[in-house]
Amino acid sequence: MQFSARQLYLRLIFNGKVLDRFTTKSTTKCKYTRWAHRKPVAIVNENELFNDQNENNKETLREGRRQRVRARKIKSQENIPPNQETLSDKENNKININKLSNRIINLKENDNIITSLMVNVKSRKRREKSNQILLEGYRLIKDGIEAGVKPEVILFSRPSDIMDLNLHEEVKLYKVPYKTMQLWSNLTTSPGIIGIFNIPDVERIEPAPNALPLTIICDNIRDPGNLGSAIRIAAGVGCEKIVLLKGCVDLWDTKVLRSAAGAHFRLPIYTLTSNDLSSFLYDGMNVFVTDNNPTNITNNIFDSHNSKNKYSISKIYENFPLRNMEFPKSDENLKESEMRKIIRTLQSQLPIIPYYAVDYCTNEIALIISGETEGLNLETLKLLWEKRAVRVNVPLLNNVESLNVGAALGIISFEIQRQFVFKQRE
């Protein structure tokens, strides 16, 4: 009775029949309050107060929801995204999980197996002794497997991460808590899967059939990110091979692997224990070396060249006087800073030309790159003078001294690719 009376009272207010009672101001002054002025306010959610309208609105909302659900189903059936799992895919995954479940070993957080595995691949000495490397992330692991490299151990936190990997039966599968994966991860956020592989013989990788006649030689590149970027660019541009000299960072360092993004398995890579390049620099080969931005002569050199005129090495040396350079002897006790200064002075005596003004299509090419801070080795510089090398430079503005190794290599190597592609079309 009280509820129905309240509804009737609210109906009268809503219909405006008793609004005049509330529009007048109160004339009674309360003892403990101020003068009050009350006006009727619009009712919020009025449909909830009346049973008959509330039921109709609920039915309308339900029908609207049914229509939206039907429209979504029709749209999803018409436009199914390519990566969306169908029922058959889910069933196949369940079958694969059941097949692998007998091989999966569950490990606790502080298991000694995890510690011994990680220590062996984290240290360079132990990595070389055990002949194993660490690949972290689904993409790197998949690239290694597709390149024919067999994993020894797979650590994962979610079984779904290993479903699409083509794993042979001898691979050890360890399911590890994600906290442990995060503890040993080299990344801020662990991808949840780590693979331990035997170090492959990347020197035996066959170059691509349409590879450029380009050999990239890395000298004194000690930053892992720079070396990884150089390997990735070398694979992307399609060079024939890449050579790492003695002063470079470890090829299988985890940061190098991460920066290269699987490029280790796509082209032949030679790691030399000495700086002897005699087996890679042939007679008649065009040898170029990337150079920093020259300070006082930049404007004079680059004003005299344009992108239309191309110069071969023989033409560059026509007007360049050959000199007998005096190199410091190996038994001289020179500080590292003094040796770098001498090397840069001797390197600056080589002829220089903008990268876009060179005719790269006259013969096979060797392009030598080095770290921005360390520069070339003395033995490499002697060989450059013997092979009549030419410095190629990327013009820079705003008093920028040099580019990152990867950036400079990308600019020059893709110019080489462009010239060879256009020459083949002609």
Secondary structure, DSSP 8 states (H G I E B T S, - for coil): -HHHHHHHHHHHHHHTSSHHHHHS------SSS----------TTGGGG-HHHHHHHHHHHHHHHHHHHHHHHHHHHHS--TTS--HHHHHHHHHHHHHHHTTEEE--TT-HHHHHHHHHHHSHHHHHHHTEEEEESHHHHHHHHHTT--EEEEEES-GGGGTTS---TT-EEEE--HHHHHHH-SSSS--SEEEEEE---GGG----TT-EEEEEEEES---HHHHHHHHHHHHHHTEEEEEE-TTS--TT-HHHHHHHTTGGGSS-EEE-SS---TTTS-TT-EEEEE----SSSHHHHHHT--SS--B-HHHHHHTS---------TTS---HHHHHHHHHHHHTTS-EEEGGGB-GGGS-EEEEEE-TTT---HHHHHHHHHTT-EEEE----TT-----HHHHHHHHHHHHHHHHHHHHH-
